[in-house]
């Protein structure tokens, strides 16, 4: 295999990531016949963030900036009015004396994701039907998915599930009301 000069590789790498921002370092390394470390150094030299950051930036870019909601966890995908996804890693400051993550952190992740997917300037939670199904501990990676299931007048019905390792640990059905 012919080795590509660094400058040429940088140009091709930048173009490739612009074409597909979801391509990972391993795929790029294979495509350019270099090591993963070389791809990471190239990205750093070009000021291109890692995949996780690119995904987050893309999700936040899909929301109009004037209505950007502070999400508990990391917003990784959002299609306004349809669905959203966030990830939260449980930390030591979230647990009680039994070393179990307190339910208010799961509620906050679910409710803030609901607000993000609706992206309304002013809304309130009129109903929150929640179920904490399984204990969560420090280090657990929690993936929350919100889906808008119905809208009637100014009311929005949103279903949220939070999973760890594909097992549901928390679920909620929110009825949100727009005050505009």
PyMOL commands that place a pseudoatom at each C-alpha (Angstrom):
pseudoatom trace, name=CA, resn=UNK, resi=1, chain=A, elem=C, hetatm=0, pos=[0.000, 0.000, 0.000]
pseudoatom trace, name=CA, resn=UNK, resi=2, chain=A, elem=C, hetatm=0, pos=[1.304, 3.442, -0.923]
pseudoatom trace, name=CA, resn=UNK, resi=3, chain=A, elem=C, hetatm=0, pos=[1.656, 5.763, 2.043]
pseudoatom trace, name=CA, resn=UNK, resi=4, chain=A, elem=C, hetatm=0, pos=[-0.247, 9.049, 1.740]
pseudoatom trace, name=CA, resn=UNK, resi=5, chain=A, elem=C, hetatm=0, pos=[1.662, 12.213, 2.707]
pseudoatom trace, name=CA, resn=UNK, resi=6, chain=A, elem=C, hetatm=0, pos=[0.448, 13.808, 5.940]
pseudoatom trace, name=CA, resn=UNK, resi=7, chain=A, elem=C, hetatm=0, pos=[-0.873, 17.005, 4.289]
pseudoatom trace, name=CA, resn=UNK, resi=8, chain=A, elem=C, hetatm=0, pos=[-2.811, 15.016, 1.705]
pseudoatom trace, name=CA, resn=UNK, resi=9, chain=A, elem=C, hetatm=0, pos=[-4.132, 12.660, 4.420]
pseudoatom trace, name=CA, resn=UNK, resi=10, chain=A, elem=C, hetatm=0, pos=[-5.260, 15.680, 6.477]
pseudoatom trace, name=CA, resn=UNK, resi=11, chain=A, elem=C, hetatm=0, pos=[-7.171, 17.054, 3.500]
pseudoatom trace, name=CA, resn=UNK, resi=12, chain=A, elem=C, hetatm=0, pos=[-8.798, 13.685, 2.773]
pseudoatom trace, name=CA, resn=UNK, resi=13, chain=A, elem=C, hetatm=0, pos=[-9.546, 13.071, 6.477]
pseudoatom trace, name=CA, resn=UNK, resi=14, chain=A, elem=C, hetatm=0, pos=[-11.261, 16.426, 6.866]
pseudoatom trace, name=CA, resn=UNK, resi=15, chain=A, elem=C, hetatm=0, pos=[-13.344, 15.809, 3.725]
pseudoatom trace, name=CA, resn=UNK, resi=16, chain=A, elem=C, hetatm=0, pos=[-14.269, 12.275, 4.859]
pseudoatom trace, name=CA, resn=UNK, resi=17, chain=A, elem=C, hetatm=0, pos=[-15.468, 13.450, 8.296]
pseudoatom trace, name=CA, resn=UNK, resi=18, chain=A, elem=C, hetatm=0, pos=[-17.498, 16.246, 6.687]
pseudoatom trace, name=CA, resn=UNK, resi=19, chain=A, elem=C, hetatm=0, pos=[-19.165, 13.623, 4.463]
pseudoatom trace, name=CA, resn=UNK, resi=20, chain=A, elem=C, hetatm=0, pos=[-19.861, 11.305, 7.405]
pseudoatom trace, name=CA, resn=UNK, resi=21, chain=A, elem=C, hetatm=0, pos=[-19.521, 12.902, 10.861]
pseudoatom trace, name=CA, resn=UNK, resi=22, chain=A, elem=C, hetatm=0, pos=[-20.492, 9.561, 12.466]
pseudoatom trace, name=CA, resn=UNK, resi=23, chain=A, elem=C, hetatm=0, pos=[-17.461, 7.655, 11.185]
pseudoatom trace, name=CA, resn=UNK, resi=24, chain=A, elem=C, hetatm=0, pos=[-15.240, 6.407, 14.028]
pseudoatom trace, name=CA, resn=UNK, resi=25, chain=A, elem=C, hetatm=0, pos=[-11.454, 6.461, 14.374]
pseudoatom trace, name=CA, resn=UNK, resi=26, chain=A, elem=C, hetatm=0, pos=[-11.148, 2.721, 13.759]
pseudoatom trace, name=CA, resn=UNK, resi=27, chain=A, elem=C, hetatm=0, pos=[-12.959, 2.978, 10.423]
pseudoatom trace, name=CA, resn=UNK, resi=28, chain=A, elem=C, hetatm=0, pos=[-10.836, 5.962, 9.422]
pseudoatom trace, name=CA, resn=UNK, resi=29, chain=A, elem=C, hetatm=0, pos=[-7.612, 4.156, 10.363]
pseudoatom trace, name=CA, resn=UNK, resi=30, chain=A, elem=C, hetatm=0, pos=[-8.597, 1.211, 8.199]
pseudoatom trace, name=CA, resn=UNK, resi=31, chain=A, elem=C, hetatm=0, pos=[-9.642, 3.443, 5.311]
pseudoatom trace, name=CA, resn=UNK, resi=32, chain=A, elem=C, hetatm=0, pos=[-6.344, 5.393, 5.341]
pseudoatom trace, name=CA, resn=UNK, resi=33, chain=A, elem=C, hetatm=0, pos=[-4.155, 2.366, 6.232]
pseudoatom trace, name=CA, resn=UNK, resi=34, chain=A, elem=C, hetatm=0, pos=[-2.701, 4.022, 9.331]
pseudoatom trace, name=CA, resn=UNK, resi=35, chain=A, elem=C, hetatm=0, pos=[-2.939, 3.385, 13.047]
pseudoatom trace, name=CA, resn=UNK, resi=36, chain=A, elem=C, hetatm=0, pos=[-5.801, 4.630, 15.224]
pseudoatom trace, name=CA, resn=UNK, resi=37, chain=A, elem=C, hetatm=0, pos=[-3.237, 6.750, 17.113]
pseudoatom trace, name=CA, resn=UNK, resi=38, chain=A, elem=C, hetatm=0, pos=[-2.250, 8.444, 13.830]
pseudoatom trace, name=CA, resn=UNK, resi=39, chain=A, elem=C, hetatm=0, pos=[-5.903, 9.263, 13.094]
pseudoatom trace, name=CA, resn=UNK, resi=40, chain=A, elem=C, hetatm=0, pos=[-6.321, 10.724, 16.597]
pseudoatom trace, name=CA, resn=UNK, resi=41, chain=A, elem=C, hetatm=0, pos=[-3.199, 12.862, 16.171]
pseudoatom trace, name=CA, resn=UNK, resi=42, chain=A, elem=C, hetatm=0, pos=[-4.435, 13.996, 12.757]
pseudoatom trace, name=CA, resn=UNK, resi=43, chain=A, elem=C, hetatm=0, pos=[-7.841, 14.936, 14.195]
pseudoatom trace, name=CA, resn=UNK, resi=44, chain=A, elem=C, hetatm=0, pos=[-6.174, 16.886, 17.017]
pseudoatom trace, name=CA, resn=UNK, resi=45, chain=A, elem=C, hetatm=0, pos=[-3.930, 18.721, 14.533]
pseudoatom trace, name=CA, resn=UNK, resi=46, chain=A, elem=C, hetatm=0, pos=[-7.002, 19.630, 12.459]
pseudoatom trace, name=CA, resn=UNK, resi=47, chain=A, elem=C, hetatm=0, pos=[-9.090, 20.589, 15.503]
pseudoatom trace, name=CA, resn=UNK, resi=48, chain=A, elem=C, hetatm=0, pos=[-11.690, 17.897, 14.773]
pseudoatom trace, name=CA, resn=UNK, resi=49, chain=A, elem=C, hetatm=0, pos=[-13.336, 16.556, 17.956]
pseudoatom trace, name=CA, resn=UNK, resi=50, chain=A, elem=C, hetatm=0, pos=[-13.809, 12.870, 18.715]
pseudoatom trace, name=CA, resn=UNK, resi=51, chain=A, elem=C, hetatm=0, pos=[-16.936, 11.034, 17.538]
pseudoatom trace, name=CA, resn=UNK, resi=52, chain=A, elem=C, hetatm=0, pos=[-18.857, 11.433, 20.811]
pseudoatom trace, name=CA, resn=UNK, resi=53, chain=A, elem=C, hetatm=0, pos=[-18.412, 15.222, 20.735]
pseudoatom trace, name=CA, resn=UNK, resi=54, chain=A, elem=C, hetatm=0, pos=[-19.334, 15.411, 17.027]
pseudoatom trace, name=CA, resn=UNK, resi=55, chain=A, elem=C, hetatm=0, pos=[-22.573, 13.516, 17.733]
pseudoatom trace, name=CA, resn=UNK, resi=56, chain=A, elem=C, hetatm=0, pos=[-23.416, 15.827, 20.637]
pseudoatom trace, name=CA, resn=UNK, resi=57, chain=A, elem=C, hetatm=0, pos=[-22.711, 18.939, 18.548]
pseudoatom trace, name=CA, resn=UNK, resi=58, chain=A, elem=C, hetatm=0, pos=[-24.924, 17.615, 15.767]
pseudoatom trace, name=CA, resn=UNK, resi=59, chain=A, elem=C, hetatm=0, pos=[-27.792, 16.911, 18.185]
pseudoatom trace, name=CA, resn=UNK, resi=60, chain=A, elem=C, hetatm=0, pos=[-27.547, 20.373, 19.730]
pseudoatom trace, name=CA, resn=UNK, resi=61, chain=A, elem=C, hetatm=0, pos=[-27.363, 21.977, 16.285]
pseudoatom trace, name=CA, resn=UNK, resi=62, chain=A, elem=C, hetatm=0, pos=[-30.757, 20.437, 15.474]
pseudoatom trace, name=CA, resn=UNK, resi=63, chain=A, elem=C, hetatm=0, pos=[-32.366, 22.557, 18.210]
pseudoatom trace, name=CA, resn=UNK, resi=64, chain=A, elem=C, hetatm=0, pos=[-33.034, 26.254, 17.584]
pseudoatom trace, name=CA, resn=UNK, resi=65, chain=A, elem=C, hetatm=0, pos=[-30.549, 28.081, 19.834]
pseudoatom trace, name=CA, resn=UNK, resi=66, chain=A, elem=C, hetatm=0, pos=[-33.106, 30.394, 21.441]
pseudoatom trace, name=CA, resn=UNK, resi=67, chain=A, elem=C, hetatm=0, pos=[-34.966, 27.414, 22.927]
pseudoatom trace, name=CA, resn=UNK, resi=68, chain=A, elem=C, hetatm=0, pos=[-31.962, 25.262, 23.873]
pseudoatom trace, name=CA, resn=UNK, resi=69, chain=A, elem=C, hetatm=0, pos=[-32.864, 23.260, 26.983]
pseudoatom trace, name=CA, resn=UNK, resi=70, chain=A, elem=C, hetatm=0, pos=[-30.353, 22.237, 29.639]
pseudoatom trace, name=CA, resn=UNK, resi=71, chain=A, elem=C, hetatm=0, pos=[-30.427, 18.432, 29.556]
pseudoatom trace, name=CA, resn=UNK, resi=72, chain=A, elem=C, hetatm=0, pos=[-29.401, 16.334, 32.549]
pseudoatom trace, name=CA, resn=UNK, resi=73, chain=A, elem=C, hetatm=0, pos=[-26.871, 13.991, 30.986]
pseudoatom trace, name=CA, resn=UNK, resi=74, chain=A, elem=C, hetatm=0, pos=[-25.508, 14.323, 27.483]
pseudoatom trace, name=CA, resn=UNK, resi=75, chain=A, elem=C, hetatm=0, pos=[-27.902, 14.940, 24.602]
pseudoatom trace, name=CA, resn=UNK, resi=76, chain=A, elem=C, hetatm=0, pos=[-26.758, 12.665, 21.761]
pseudoatom trace, name=CA, resn=UNK, resi=77, chain=A, elem=C, hetatm=0, pos=[-29.711, 12.803, 19.375]
pseudoatom trace, name=CA, resn=UNK, resi=78, chain=A, elem=C, hetatm=0, pos=[-32.793, 14.962, 19.032]
pseudoatom trace, name=CA, resn=UNK, resi=79, chain=A, elem=C, hetatm=0, pos=[-35.474, 15.169, 16.379]
pseudoatom trace, name=CA, resn=UNK, resi=80, chain=A, elem=C, hetatm=0, pos=[-37.678, 17.967, 17.669]
pseudoatom trace, name=CA, resn=UNK, resi=81, chain=A, elem=C, hetatm=0, pos=[-41.293, 16.888, 18.062]
pseudoatom trace, name=CA, resn=UNK, resi=82, chain=A, elem=C, hetatm=0, pos=[-40.461, 13.194, 17.607]
pseudoatom trace, name=CA, resn=UNK, resi=83, chain=A, elem=C, hetatm=0, pos=[-37.674, 11.623, 19.694]
pseudoatom trace, name=CA, resn=UNK, resi=84, chain=A, elem=C, hetatm=0, pos=[-34.485, 12.311, 21.648]
pseudoatom trace, name=CA, resn=UNK, resi=85, chain=A, elem=C, hetatm=0, pos=[-31.698, 10.376, 23.309]
pseudoatom trace, name=CA, resn=UNK, resi=86, chain=A, elem=C, hetatm=0, pos=[-29.407, 11.232, 26.222]
pseudoatom trace, name=CA, resn=UNK, resi=87, chain=A, elem=C, hetatm=0, pos=[-26.714, 9.431, 28.189]
pseudoatom trace, name=CA, resn=UNK, resi=88, chain=A, elem=C, hetatm=0, pos=[-25.911, 9.937, 31.864]
pseudoatom trace, name=CA, resn=UNK, resi=89, chain=A, elem=C, hetatm=0, pos=[-23.245, 8.125, 33.871]
pseudoatom trace, name=CA, resn=UNK, resi=90, chain=A, elem=C, hetatm=0, pos=[-24.177, 7.735, 37.541]
pseudoatom trace, name=CA, resn=UNK, resi=91, chain=A, elem=C, hetatm=0, pos=[-21.655, 9.390, 39.861]
pseudoatom trace, name=CA, resn=UNK, resi=92, chain=A, elem=C, hetatm=0, pos=[-20.855, 9.182, 43.565]
pseudoatom trace, name=CA, resn=UNK, resi=93, chain=A, elem=C, hetatm=0, pos=[-22.699, 12.433, 44.371]
pseudoatom trace, name=CA, resn=UNK, resi=94, chain=A, elem=C, hetatm=0, pos=[-26.006, 10.935, 43.115]
pseudoatom trace, name=CA, resn=UNK, resi=95, chain=A, elem=C, hetatm=0, pos=[-26.215, 8.052, 45.598]
pseudoatom trace, name=CA, resn=UNK, resi=96, chain=A, elem=C, hetatm=0, pos=[-27.799, 7.723, 49.024]
pseudoatom trace, name=CA, resn=UNK, resi=97, chain=A, elem=C, hetatm=0, pos=[-26.378, 5.956, 52.091]
pseudoatom trace, name=CA, resn=UNK, resi=98, chain=A, elem=C, hetatm=0, pos=[-27.210, 2.561, 50.528]
pseudoatom trace, name=CA, resn=UNK, resi=99, chain=A, elem=C, hetatm=0, pos=[-25.109, 3.491, 47.422]
pseudoatom trace, name=CA, resn=UNK, resi=100, chain=A, elem=C, hetatm=0, pos=[-28.208, 3.531, 45.191]
pseudoatom trace, name=CA, resn=UNK, resi=101, chain=A, elem=C, hetatm=0, pos=[-28.754, 6.437, 42.788]
pseudoatom trace, name=CA, resn=UNK, resi=102, chain=A, elem=C, hetatm=0, pos=[-31.600, 8.603, 44.076]
pseudoatom trace, name=CA, resn=UNK, resi=103, chain=A, elem=C, hetatm=0, pos=[-34.700, 8.658, 41.909]
pseudoatom trace, name=CA, resn=UNK, resi=104, chain=A, elem=C, hetatm=0, pos=[-34.702, 12.437, 41.448]
pseudoatom trace, name=CA, resn=UNK, resi=105, chain=A, elem=C, hetatm=0, pos=[-31.666, 12.126, 39.153]
pseudoatom trace, name=CA, resn=UNK, resi=106, chain=A, elem=C, hetatm=0, pos=[-33.495, 9.694, 36.874]
pseudoatom trace, name=CA, resn=UNK, resi=107, chain=A, elem=C, hetatm=0, pos=[-36.573, 11.925, 36.950]
pseudoatom trace, name=CA, resn=UNK, resi=108, chain=A, elem=C, hetatm=0, pos=[-34.414, 14.945, 36.068]
pseudoatom trace, name=CA, resn=UNK, resi=109, chain=A, elem=C, hetatm=0, pos=[-32.841, 13.118, 33.125]
pseudoatom trace, name=CA, resn=UNK, resi=110, chain=A, elem=C, hetatm=0, pos=[-36.257, 12.006, 31.841]
pseudoatom trace, name=CA, resn=UNK, resi=111, chain=A, elem=C, hetatm=0, pos=[-37.992, 15.357, 32.351]
pseudoatom trace, name=CA, resn=UNK, resi=112, chain=A, elem=C, hetatm=0, pos=[-35.174, 17.458, 30.857]
pseudoatom trace, name=CA, resn=UNK, resi=113, chain=A, elem=C, hetatm=0, pos=[-35.039, 15.147, 27.821]
pseudoatom trace, name=CA, resn=UNK, resi=114, chain=A, elem=C, hetatm=0, pos=[-38.810, 15.594, 27.451]
pseudoatom trace, name=CA, resn=UNK, resi=115, chain=A, elem=C, hetatm=0, pos=[-38.360, 19.364, 27.442]
pseudoatom trace, name=CA, resn=UNK, resi=116, chain=A, elem=C, hetatm=0, pos=[-35.560, 19.077, 24.862]
pseudoatom trace, name=CA, resn=UNK, resi=117, chain=A, elem=C, hetatm=0, pos=[-37.599, 16.922, 22.461]
pseudoatom trace, name=CA, resn=UNK, resi=118, chain=A, elem=C, hetatm=0, pos=[-40.560, 19.311, 22.679]
pseudoatom trace, name=CA, resn=UNK, resi=119, chain=A, elem=C, hetatm=0, pos=[-38.370, 22.429, 22.434]
pseudoatom trace, name=CA, resn=UNK, resi=120, chain=A, elem=C, hetatm=0, pos=[-41.175, 24.728, 23.570]
pseudoatom trace, name=CA, resn=UNK, resi=121, chain=A, elem=C, hetatm=0, pos=[-40.360, 28.234, 24.856]
pseudoatom trace, name=CA, resn=UNK, resi=122, chain=A, elem=C, hetatm=0, pos=[-42.582, 27.821, 27.932]
pseudoatom trace, name=CA, resn=UNK, resi=123, chain=A, elem=C, hetatm=0, pos=[-44.084, 24.547, 29.123]
pseudoatom trace, name=CA, resn=UNK, resi=124, chain=A, elem=C, hetatm=0, pos=[-44.978, 22.846, 32.375]
pseudoatom trace, name=CA, resn=UNK, resi=125, chain=A, elem=C, hetatm=0, pos=[-45.229, 19.231, 33.429]
pseudoatom trace, name=CA, resn=UNK, resi=126, chain=A, elem=C, hetatm=0, pos=[-48.912, 18.723, 34.241]
pseudoatom trace, name=CA, resn=UNK, resi=127, chain=A, elem=C, hetatm=0, pos=[-48.680, 14.950, 34.816]
pseudoatom trace, name=CA, resn=UNK, resi=128, chain=A, elem=C, hetatm=0, pos=[-45.672, 12.759, 35.496]
pseudoatom trace, name=CA, resn=UNK, resi=129, chain=A, elem=C, hetatm=0, pos=[-46.434, 9.063, 35.869]
pseudoatom trace, name=CA, resn=UNK, resi=130, chain=A, elem=C, hetatm=0, pos=[-43.120, 7.416, 36.793]
pseudoatom trace, name=CA, resn=UNK, resi=131, chain=A, elem=C, hetatm=0, pos=[-41.847, 4.008, 37.765]
pseudoatom trace, name=CA, resn=UNK, resi=132, chain=A, elem=C, hetatm=0, pos=[-38.386, 3.292, 39.182]
pseudoatom trace, name=CA, resn=UNK, resi=133, chain=A, elem=C, hetatm=0, pos=[-37.990, -0.353, 38.188]
pseudoatom trace, name=CA, resn=UNK, resi=134, chain=A, elem=C, hetatm=0, pos=[-34.486, -1.369, 39.210]
pseudoatom trace, name=CA, resn=UNK, resi=135, chain=A, elem=C, hetatm=0, pos=[-31.689, 0.059, 41.383]
pseudoatom trace, name=CA, resn=UNK, resi=136, chain=A, elem=C, hetatm=0, pos=[-28.942, 2.067, 39.703]
pseudoatom trace, name=CA, resn=UNK, resi=137, chain=A, elem=C, hetatm=0, pos=[-25.439, 2.333, 41.160]
pseudoatom trace, name=CA, resn=UNK, resi=138, chain=A, elem=C, hetatm=0, pos=[-22.295, 4.416, 40.636]
pseudoatom trace, name=CA, resn=UNK, resi=139, chain=A, elem=C, hetatm=0, pos=[-20.765, 3.913, 37.212]
pseudoatom trace, name=CA, resn=UNK, resi=140, chain=A, elem=C, hetatm=0, pos=[-23.946, 2.719, 35.508]
pseudoatom trace, name=CA, resn=UNK, resi=141, chain=A, elem=C, hetatm=0, pos=[-24.420, 4.276, 32.073]
pseudoatom trace, name=CA, resn=UNK, resi=142, chain=A, elem=C, hetatm=0, pos=[-28.036, 5.351, 31.697]
pseudoatom trace, name=CA, resn=UNK, resi=143, chain=A, elem=C, hetatm=0, pos=[-29.475, 5.741, 28.207]
pseudoatom trace, name=CA, resn=UNK, resi=144, chain=A, elem=C, hetatm=0, pos=[-32.734, 7.696, 28.103]
pseudoatom trace, name=CA, resn=UNK, resi=145, chain=A, elem=C, hetatm=0, pos=[-35.025, 7.720, 25.103]
pseudoatom trace, name=CA, resn=UNK, resi=146, chain=A, elem=C, hetatm=0, pos=[-37.972, 10.100, 24.807]
pseudoatom trace, name=CA, resn=UNK, resi=147, chain=A, elem=C, hetatm=0, pos=[-40.726, 9.722, 22.239]
pseudoatom trace, name=CA, resn=UNK, resi=148, chain=A, elem=C, hetatm=0, pos=[-43.562, 12.142, 21.592]
pseudoatom trace, name=CA, resn=UNK, resi=149, chain=A, elem=C, hetatm=0, pos=[-46.549, 9.837, 21.305]
pseudoatom trace, name=CA, resn=UNK, resi=150, chain=A, elem=C, hetatm=0, pos=[-49.391, 12.321, 20.905]
pseudoatom trace, name=CA, resn=UNK, resi=151, chain=A, elem=C, hetatm=0, pos=[-50.298, 16.005, 20.786]
pseudoatom trace, name=CA, resn=UNK, resi=152, chain=A, elem=C, hetatm=0, pos=[-53.725, 17.387, 21.503]
pseudoatom trace, name=CA, resn=UNK, resi=153, chain=A, elem=C, hetatm=0, pos=[-54.168, 21.166, 21.437]
pseudoatom trace, name=CA, resn=UNK, resi=154, chain=A, elem=C, hetatm=0, pos=[-51.463, 22.556, 23.769]
pseudoatom trace, name=CA, resn=UNK, resi=155, chain=A, elem=C, hetatm=0, pos=[-50.836, 19.206, 25.489]
pseudoatom trace, name=CA, resn=UNK, resi=156, chain=A, elem=C, hetatm=0, pos=[-48.016, 16.856, 24.566]
pseudoatom trace, name=CA, resn=UNK, resi=157, chain=A, elem=C, hetatm=0, pos=[-47.764, 13.220, 25.664]
pseudoatom trace, name=CA, resn=UNK, resi=158, chain=A, elem=C, hetatm=0, pos=[-44.203, 11.936, 25.944]
pseudoatom trace, name=CA, resn=UNK, resi=159, chain=A, elem=C, hetatm=0, pos=[-43.001, 8.442, 26.861]
pseudoatom trace, name=CA, resn=UNK, resi=160, chain=A, elem=C, hetatm=0, pos=[-39.486, 8.129, 28.322]
pseudoatom trace, name=CA, resn=UNK, resi=161, chain=A, elem=C, hetatm=0, pos=[-37.541, 4.978, 29.138]
pseudoatom trace, name=CA, resn=UNK, resi=162, chain=A, elem=C, hetatm=0, pos=[-34.146, 4.836, 30.818]
pseudoatom trace, name=CA, resn=UNK, resi=163, chain=A, elem=C, hetatm=0, pos=[-32.065, 1.711, 30.389]
pseudoatom trace, name=CA, resn=UNK, resi=164, chain=A, elem=C, hetatm=0, pos=[-28.765, 0.398, 31.687]
pseudoatom trace, name=CA, resn=UNK, resi=165, chain=A, elem=C, hetatm=0, pos=[-27.186, -2.370, 29.632]
pseudoatom trace, name=CA, resn=UNK, resi=166, chain=A, elem=C, hetatm=0, pos=[-30.428, -2.666, 27.589]
pseudoatom trace, name=CA, resn=UNK, resi=167, chain=A, elem=C, hetatm=0, pos=[-32.508, -3.360, 30.739]
pseudoatom trace, name=CA, resn=UNK, resi=168, chain=A, elem=C, hetatm=0, pos=[-35.210, -0.845, 31.656]
pseudoatom trace, name=CA, resn=UNK, resi=169, chain=A, elem=C, hetatm=0, pos=[-34.565, 0.781, 35.047]
pseudoatom trace, name=CA, resn=UNK, resi=170, chain=A, elem=C, hetatm=0, pos=[-36.974, 3.743, 34.897]
pseudoatom trace, name=CA, resn=UNK, resi=171, chain=A, elem=C, hetatm=0, pos=[-39.910, 4.806, 32.802]
pseudoatom trace, name=CA, resn=UNK, resi=172, chain=A, elem=C, hetatm=0, pos=[-42.167, 7.816, 32.710]
pseudoatom trace, name=CA, resn=UNK, resi=173, chain=A, elem=C, hetatm=0, pos=[-45.136, 9.176, 30.856]
pseudoatom trace, name=CA, resn=UNK, resi=174, chain=A, elem=C, hetatm=0, pos=[-45.307, 12.947, 30.910]
pseudoatom trace, name=CA, resn=UNK, resi=175, chain=A, elem=C, hetatm=0, pos=[-48.117, 15.219, 29.889]
pseudoatom trace, name=CA, resn=UNK, resi=176, chain=A, elem=C, hetatm=0, pos=[-46.617, 18.605, 29.116]
pseudoatom trace, name=CA, resn=UNK, resi=177, chain=A, elem=C, hetatm=0, pos=[-48.597, 21.744, 28.468]
pseudoatom trace, name=CA, resn=UNK, resi=178, chain=A, elem=C, hetatm=0, pos=[-47.400, 24.644, 26.356]
pseudoatom trace, name=CA, resn=UNK, resi=179, chain=A, elem=C, hetatm=0, pos=[-48.155, 28.017, 27.935]
pseudoatom trace, name=CA, resn=UNK, resi=180, chain=A, elem=C, hetatm=0, pos=[-47.883, 29.973, 24.698]
for i in range(1, 180): cmd.bond("trace and resi %d" % i, "trace and resi %d" % (i + 1))
show_as sticks, trace
zoom trace
